[in-house]
Structure formats: structure tokens, C-alpha cells
Amino acid sequence: MIANQLFVQHALLNDGWQRDVLIEWDALGVISRIVRGTCRPAEVAEAGWLLPGMTNLHSHAFQRAFSGLTEYRQQQQDSFWSWRNLMYAFAAKISPEQLEVIATWLYSEMLAAGYTSVCEFHYVHHQPGGAPYADPATLSLSLINAARNTGIGLTLLPVCYQDGGFGGQAPEAKQYRFINSTEQFLALWQQIQSLMADQPRMRLGVAPHSLRAISGEALSRVLSGIARMDNTAPIHIHVAEQIKEVEDCLAWSGLRPVEWLMEHQPVDPRWCLIHATHMTAQEYQRAAASGAVAGLCPLTEANLGDGLFDFPRWRQAGGHWGIGSDSHIAVSAAEELLMLEYSQRLQFRQRNVCADAQYNDTATALYLGALQGGAQANGRAVAGIAEGQSADMVELDARHAALALLPENTVLAGHLFGSSRSSAIQRVWAGGQLRIDCQQQQPSSTLAAFAAVRQQLLQ
């Protein structure tokens, strides 16, 4: 078979479904040519139903090891804040070797679930107790190795975390593994930048954790320092996830979290506002006008009881958005999009809320919207099956019960809304390399290593 070519019977391009498409990519895995409405050349591999690979724009890899294990009531009113204490317990134990095992399994899961790129929001930097490793990038290297070994595209987002609460509160002991001074953080960032310099499928960004974890002055200093090294680096920040966070921000500054950002930082399309769940109408308008991406994590937000994002208001304001699996309570691009639509149906008591003026087909509107916003947050060329973009592609199994014999305009809806946890994904290419082939038996060693690490951490 001819390498670096694929003939596709049905391909979801950025302007909708197209038939009989020839896709070619170069040695670096970048799409160099697309020919529509053509015949299959001899010796070229064939695919049936092809989607562009999706970006997972928000991941805390180590949290995959305890997903599903916090579903019991600890107090009369359980919440995000009680869940956070259990998260801290895992973060306190994890070793570099364990993190690499967990991330390797997680990134393999992501590929099989339709994610071909991940933005890793990485905040565990030091040894248990908070002492730095001899090599400050030790835990970052665990994630880089996991991405390299699986082939997933990686935007690594080292987190700057300095405070225990708004107004410069001292961090708690269970946060010591996260803490870096501004100078330490910028030195770490520069070191990681050099480590990733020869990795074509990797990108380095920056993540001020949240306004409760870094002061306004430190935030400005960090971002100025990063801009001197790379003024195009993606910037991700947790913001307005919880009502208590909004109340605490008001008590500290007199402003709401998103309002404070708009007043004090030059928020622009480099920014990804993770969650942004609790905003006023004015905040929706100003944040959308900035060009920033709203990083929505519907399954995690539901699991933690965060609240509901007002998707129609954001879209009416022209806002960009994408999806992430965050705490990895489930790892599935299709399920995140399904949950986003269903959360809006419950909120507004309507159906097909996420359909738009261009696509009355809700599945297509969701998929292409998340694709474009995810690519922007990623900072890499992963904006669909198009020339100049990475050859990141996902083939659906036309024989799957949710898709079999469906007409072209309903196949994507069958995948998102009909396949449930029985995935219809058959093959996945990342950077032009076939990474997942469900027709071939997958090795169990990665899963076995993950399960063993989880067992260790639960002891």
C-alpha cells in the first residue's frame, strides 16, 4: 500500500461531509493535499466514515487513577471542596514512575475515544512534602514520555500555583507539591521549553492555576516572563467554576473572577478560560469578545456539581469553545458532547439547543465547534482534515449497531447520541500514524500496569 495516503468514502471536512476524498500527508504527518470527488487510486488504503481527531483541552492525568472512587457521601452536603480533599490525598502519593504509567494508559484511552491531542494542565511538580526534585522537570518528563510513547499530540501546561486562597493566603501542607515562586516557575518553564524543542507534536503553554492560587502581581510577572520566551504560548486558567469561588473573589476584590480577569489582564485568543461556569450576562459578552476559548468539561462539571454553563448566551456573543475530560470520570469525546447538549436541554427544557444557524444537525454543530475551539486552545495545527493541519483522523465502524445502514447526514448523530459506551470508533491516526486499530487485539500490558499503580495508590 502507498504510505501517507488514504482514500475516504465519507469524510467530515470543515465544511461538512464530502464523498470520495483522497488525503495525503508528508513525512511530518501534516496534510499536504486533499482531493474531493475522486476515484480511489490503486494501492491506496481505504476508510469508510472519517472524522477529524478531537482536542481534549483540559486534562489532569493523575486524576484518572481515582475516577469513580469518590462516589460516596463524606458529609451532610458533599461538594467540589470535599472531593478536592480526596484529590489531594492522591496527589500527595504519586511518584514520577506512577504518573508516567497512569498518563500512558490515559493517553491510550484518549486515542481510542477520539482524542488525538491533549492539553495537560500539570500542577504536581515536587516530591511528597514539597521539596524540589534534583531535576525540577522530573514530573513534566513523565508526561512528555507518556505522550511520546502513545503518539498523542501534547500541549503541556505547567501550572503556576503559589497561594492557598484569594489575597495571598498561605498554602496548606497538602498543596506543597504544587508550589513554585515566580522565579522557580519561569526557570522550570524555560527548561521544559528546551526539552520539547525537537518534538514536532508537542507544544508548551502556561497555566496560572486560578485567581485563588496566584496573586494579580505574580500573574502579571509570570505572563510577562513567558512572553519574553514565547509570546504565542497558550494560556489556560481555571475560573468561575464554583459559586464559593465567585463569592470569595468578590470578598477579596469586589469583582467576580471573569470580571477581574477582563479588568486586569489583556485576555485575548491565546487564553482558555476553563469552566467559566458562573458568569453574568456582561461577563459572557466581554469574555466572548476577547476571543478566548471557554474550556467546557461537561462530565466532570456534572460529577462535581459545578453548575451549568449558558451555552446559547456564549454562542450568541460569538464565543469560541472546546471540550476536555478534566478529572477523567469518563474518557470519551462523544460522551462529553452528548453531556453538553443534554445539560442545555435540562437547563432550558428544549431539544437540539446546540444546533446553530449553519448546522441544524446538532451533532455536526457540536463536533465542528469543539474541533475549532480545541485547536485554538491547543496552539497546534489540529483544526480538522485540511491542508496544513496534522493528519489526525478517526474512523467510525459502519457496522456498529448505532451506525449500520444510516444515511450520511445521520451517522455522526448515531455516533454521539446512539453508541453510548459501546464506542463506534474503529481506527485512529495521529500525525499520520495509525495508533488505534480495533480490528487488532490491543496489548494488555499498559492496562495491567495502570491497574497495579492504582492499587498501590489506594493502599
C-alpha positions in Angstrom: 0.0 0.0 0.0 1.2 3.6 -0.7 2.3 5.3 2.5 0.9 8.7 3.6 -2.3 8.4 1.6 -5.8 7.5 2.5 -8.9 7.3 0.3 -12.1 8.0 2.2 -15.6 7.2 1.1 -17.2 9.8 3.5 -15.1 12.4 5.3 -16.2 15.2 7.7 -14.2 18.2 6.4 -14.5 21.7 7.9 -17.4 22.5 5.5 -19.4 19.3 6.2 -19.5 15.7 4.8 -17.7 15.1 1.5 -17.6 11.9 -0.5 -14.7 10.1 -2.2 -11.9 12.1 -0.7 -8.1 11.5 -1.2 -6.0 12.7 1.7 -2.2 12.9 1.5 0.3 13.9 4.2 4.0 14.5 4.4 6.7 12.8 6.5 6.0 15.0 9.4 2.3 14.0 9.5 1.0 17.2 8.1 -1.8 17.1 5.4 -0.3 18.3 2.1 -3.2 17.7 -0.3 -6.9 16.9 -0.3 -8.7 15.9 -3.5 -12.5 15.7 -3.4 -14.8 13.7 -5.6 -12.1 11.5 -7.0 -11.6 7.8 -7.6 -9.5 5.5 -5.4 -6.0 5.1 -6.8 -4.6 1.7 -6.9 -2.6 0.6 -3.8 -4.1 3.3 -1.6 -5.6 2.3 1.8 -9.3 3.0 2.2 -11.5 4.2 5.0 -15.3 4.4 5.2 -16.5 7.1 7.6 -13.8 9.5 8.8 -13.9 12.3 11.4 -11.1 14.8 12.3 -9.4 13.9 15.6 -10.6 16.0 18.6 -8.5 18.0 21.1 -9.0 17.3 24.8 -8.4 20.8 26.0 -8.3 20.1 29.8 -6.6 17.1 31.5 -5.2 16.3 34.9 -3.7 12.9 34.1 -3.1 11.6 37.6 -6.8 12.0 38.5 -7.6 9.1 36.1 -6.4 6.8 38.8 -9.2 7.7 41.2 -12.0 8.4 38.8 -15.2 6.7 40.0 -13.7 6.1 43.5 -15.2 9.2 45.2 -18.8 8.4 44.8 -19.8 8.2 48.5 -21.0 10.9 50.8 -18.4 12.2 53.3 -20.5 14.8 55.0 -24.1 16.0 55.0 -23.6 18.2 51.9 -20.8 16.8 49.7 -19.3 19.1 47.1 -16.3 20.0 45.0 -14.5 21.1 48.1 -14.8 17.7 49.8 -13.9 16.0 46.6 -10.8 18.1 46.5 -9.5 16.7 49.8 -9.6 13.2 48.2 -7.7 14.5 45.2 -5.0 16.0 47.4 -4.5 12.5 49.0 -3.7 11.0 45.6 -1.5 14.0 44.6 0.5 13.6 47.8 1.5 10.0 47.0 2.2 9.8 43.3 5.7 9.2 42.1 7.2 10.1 38.6 7.1 6.4 37.6 3.5 6.1 38.6 2.5 9.3 36.9 4.0 8.0 33.6 2.2 4.7 33.9 -1.1 6.5 34.5 -0.7 9.0 31.8 0.4 6.3 29.3 -2.8 4.4 29.9 -4.9 7.6 29.9 -3.5 8.8 26.6 -4.1 5.4 25.0 -7.7 5.6 26.2 -8.0 9.1 24.8 -6.8 8.0 21.4 -9.3 5.1 21.4 -12.0 7.6 22.4 -11.4 10.0 19.5 -9.0 12.5 21.1 -5.8 12.9 19.1 -4.4 15.8 21.1 -4.4 16.7 24.8 -3.8 19.9 26.8 -2.2 18.7 30.0 -2.8 21.1 33.0 0.1 19.9 35.1 0.4 21.1 38.7 2.2 18.4 40.7 5.8 19.5 40.4 7.7 18.5 43.6 8.4 15.5 45.8 6.0 14.5 48.5 6.3 17.1 51.2 7.2 19.8 48.7 11.0 19.5 48.3 12.1 20.0 44.7 13.4 17.1 42.7 17.1 17.3 41.7 15.7 17.8 38.2 12.7 20.2 38.6 11.2 18.9 35.3 11.0 15.3 36.6 7.2 15.0 36.7 6.9 17.0 33.4 9.1 14.5 31.8 6.8 11.7 32.9 4.0 13.3 30.9 6.3 14.0 27.9 7.3 10.4 27.8 3.7 9.2 28.0 2.8 11.4 25.0 5.8 10.3 23.1 5.1 6.6 23.8 1.4 6.7 22.8 1.7 9.2 19.9 -0.9 11.6 21.1 -0.3 15.3 20.4 0.6 17.2 23.6 0.2 20.8 24.7 1.9 20.8 28.1 0.7 23.4 30.5 2.9 23.7 33.6 0.9 25.3 36.4 2.0 28.2 38.4 0.5 27.7 41.9 1.6 29.9 44.8 -1.2 30.7 47.2 -3.7 28.8 49.3 -6.6 31.2 48.6 -7.5 34.7 47.5 -5.4 37.6 48.8 -2.2 35.6 49.2 -3.3 33.1 51.8 -0.5 30.7 52.8 -0.7 27.3 51.0 -1.8 24.3 53.0 0.7 21.4 53.5 -1.2 19.2 51.1 -0.6 21.9 48.4 3.2 22.0 48.9 3.9 19.7 45.9 2.3 22.3 43.6 4.1 25.5 44.8 6.7 27.4 42.9 7.9 31.0 43.3 7.7 33.1 40.1 11.5 32.7 39.6 11.3 28.9 40.1 8.4 28.6 37.7 10.0 30.6 34.9 13.2 28.6 35.2 11.2 25.4 35.0 9.3 26.7 32.0 12.5 27.5 30.2 13.9 24.1 31.0 10.8 22.3 29.6 10.9 24.5 26.5 14.3 23.2 25.7 13.3 19.6 26.4 10.4 19.9 23.9 12.2 21.9 21.2 12.7 18.8 19.0 9.2 17.4 19.5 7.1 18.3 16.4 3.8 17.0 18.0 4.3 18.9 21.3 3.6 22.5 22.3 4.4 24.4 25.6 1.9 26.7 27.1 1.3 28.1 30.6 -1.4 27.7 33.3 -1.8 30.1 36.1 -3.9 27.7 38.2 -6.7 30.1 39.3 -7.1 33.6 40.8 -7.2 31.9 44.2 -3.8 30.3 43.7 -1.8 33.2 42.3 -1.9 36.9 43.1 -2.5 39.6 40.5 1.0 40.9 40.7 2.5 37.4 40.3 0.2 36.6 37.5 1.4 39.6 35.5 5.1 38.8 36.3 4.7 35.2 35.2 2.9 36.1 31.9 5.5 38.8 31.1 8.3 36.3 31.7 6.6 33.7 29.5 6.0 36.3 26.7 9.7 37.1 26.6 10.4 33.4 25.8 7.3 32.8 23.6 4.7 35.5 23.1 2.3 33.0 21.3 2.2 30.4 24.2 -1.4 29.3 25.1 -2.6 30.5 28.5 -5.1 28.3 30.4 -6.7 29.2 33.8 -9.4 27.7 36.0 -12.0 30.4 36.5 -15.5 30.8 38.0 -16.0 27.0 38.4 -17.8 27.2 41.8 -20.2 29.7 43.4 -17.9 29.7 46.5 -15.0 30.8 44.3 -17.1 33.7 42.9 -18.1 34.8 46.5 -14.6 34.6 47.7 -13.3 36.6 44.8 -15.9 39.3 45.4 -14.9 39.4 49.1 -11.3 39.8 48.1 -11.5 42.3 45.2 -15.1 43.5 44.8 -15.1 41.8 41.4 -16.2 38.5 40.1 -13.4 36.2 38.7 -14.0 36.6 35.0 -14.7 40.3 35.6 -11.4 40.6 37.4 -9.5 39.0 34.5 -11.1 41.3 32.0 -10.2 44.3 34.1 -6.6 43.3 34.9 -5.3 41.1 32.1 -5.1 41.5 28.3 -7.2 38.4 27.7 -7.1 37.5 24.0 -7.4 34.4 21.8 -4.3 32.8 23.4 -6.4 32.3 26.6 -8.6 29.4 27.5 -11.0 30.0 30.4 -11.5 26.6 32.0 -15.1 26.1 33.1 -16.2 29.8 33.3 -19.4 28.3 34.6 -20.7 31.2 36.7 -20.8 34.4 34.7 -23.1 37.4 34.4 -24.5 38.5 31.1 -21.8 41.2 30.9 -19.1 38.7 31.7 -20.3 36.4 28.9 -20.2 39.3 26.5 -16.8 40.6 27.5 -15.1 37.2 27.7 -16.5 36.1 24.3 -15.4 39.4 22.7 -11.9 38.8 23.9 -11.5 35.8 21.6 -10.7 33.5 24.5 -11.9 29.9 24.4 -14.3 28.6 27.0 -12.9 25.2 28.1 -16.0 23.1 28.9 -15.7 19.8 30.8 -19.4 18.7 31.0 -18.9 15.2 32.5 -16.5 16.4 35.3 -18.7 19.5 35.9 -21.7 17.3 36.3 -19.8 14.9 38.6 -18.6 17.7 40.8 -21.9 19.5 40.9 -20.3 22.7 39.5 -23.4 24.1 37.7 -24.5 24.8 34.2 -22.7 26.9 31.5 -25.1 29.0 29.4 -24.1 27.8 26.0 -26.7 29.7 23.9 -25.6 33.0 25.5 -21.9 32.3 24.9 -22.6 31.3 21.2 -24.8 34.4 20.7 -21.9 36.5 21.8 -19.6 34.8 19.3 -17.7 32.8 21.8 -15.2 30.0 21.0 -15.4 26.8 23.0 -14.0 23.3 23.2 -14.2 20.2 25.5 -12.0 18.5 28.0 -12.2 15.4 30.2 -10.6 17.1 33.2 -10.8 14.6 36.1 -11.5 11.7 33.6 -14.6 10.5 35.2 -15.1 9.2 31.7 -12.8 9.4 28.7 -14.9 10.0 25.5 -15.2 12.9 23.2 -18.6 11.7 22.1 -19.9 11.5 25.7 -18.6 15.0 26.5 -20.5 16.4 23.6 -23.6 14.4 24.5 -23.5 15.7 28.1 -23.1 19.3 26.9 -26.2 19.1 24.8 -28.2 17.2 27.4 -27.2 19.7 30.1 -28.6 22.5 28.0 -31.8 20.6 27.3 -32.3 20.2 31.1 -31.5 23.8 31.7 -33.8 25.3 29.0 -36.3 22.5 28.7 -35.7 22.4 24.9 -34.2 20.0 22.4 -31.3 20.4 20.0 -30.1 23.5 21.8 -26.6 23.3 20.4 -27.6 23.3 16.8 -26.8 26.6 15.1 -27.5 28.7 12.0 -25.0 26.8 9.9 -25.9 23.3 11.0 -29.4 22.3 12.2 -27.8 18.9 12.7 -26.8 19.2 16.4 -24.1 16.5 16.1 -22.2 18.4 13.3 -22.6 21.7 15.1 -21.2 20.3 18.3 -18.3 18.4 16.7 -17.0 21.1 14.4 -17.5 23.8 17.1 -15.5 21.8 19.6 -12.9 21.0 17.0 -12.1 24.6 16.1 -12.1 25.9 19.7 -10.0 22.9 20.8 -7.4 23.6 18.1 -7.2 27.3 19.2 -6.7 26.3 22.9 -4.1 23.7 21.8 -1.9 26.1 20.0 -1.1 23.5 17.3 -2.3 23.0 13.8 -5.1 20.5 14.5 -8.1 22.3 13.2 -9.6 19.5 11.1 -9.0 17.5 8.0 -7.5 20.3 5.9 -4.2 21.2 4.2 -1.6 22.4 6.6 -3.2 20.6 9.6 -2.0 17.5 11.4 -3.2 14.2 9.9 -5.3 13.4 13.0 -8.2 11.3 11.9 -10.8 8.9 13.5 -12.6 6.2 11.5 -16.1 5.1 12.6 -17.2 1.5 12.2 -20.1 1.5 9.7 -21.1 -2.0 11.0 -21.6 -0.7 14.6 -25.3 -1.1 15.7 -25.6 2.6 16.2 -24.5 3.4 12.6 -25.3 0.4 10.4 -27.2 1.5 7.2 -27.7 5.0 8.4 -27.8 7.8 5.7 -24.8 10.1 5.6 -26.4 13.0 7.4 -27.3 10.9 10.5 -24.1 8.9 11.0 -22.4 11.5 13.3 -25.6 11.8 15.4 -25.6 8.0 15.7 -22.0 8.1 17.0 -22.6 10.9 19.5 -26.1 10.1 20.7 -26.7 6.4 19.9 -23.5 4.5 20.6 -23.3 5.3 24.3 -20.4 3.5 26.0 -20.2 1.0 23.1 -17.8 3.0 21.0 -18.2 3.1 17.3 -14.6 4.2 16.8 -12.6 1.7 14.7 -9.2 3.2 13.7 -7.3 6.4 14.8 -4.4 8.1 13.1 -2.3 10.7 15.0 0.2 12.7 13.0 -0.4 10.3 10.0 0.5 7.3 12.1 -2.1 4.6 12.7 -2.3 4.4 16.5 -5.5 2.5 17.2 -6.9 -0.4 15.2 -9.8 -2.1 17.0 -9.7 -4.9 14.5 -6.4 -5.9 16.0 -6.2 -7.1 19.6 -4.7 -4.4 21.8 -1.9 -5.3 24.2 -3.0 -5.6 27.8 0.4 -4.7 29.4 -0.5 -0.9 29.6 -3.8 -1.6 31.3 -2.2 -4.1 33.7 0.5 -1.5 34.7 -2.2 1.2 35.3 -4.3 -1.1 37.4 -1.3 -2.1 39.5 -0.4 1.6 40.1 -4.0 2.4 41.1 -3.9 -0.4 43.6 -0.7 0.9 45.1 -2.1 4.4 45.5 -5.3 3.1 47.2 -3.4 1.4 49.9 
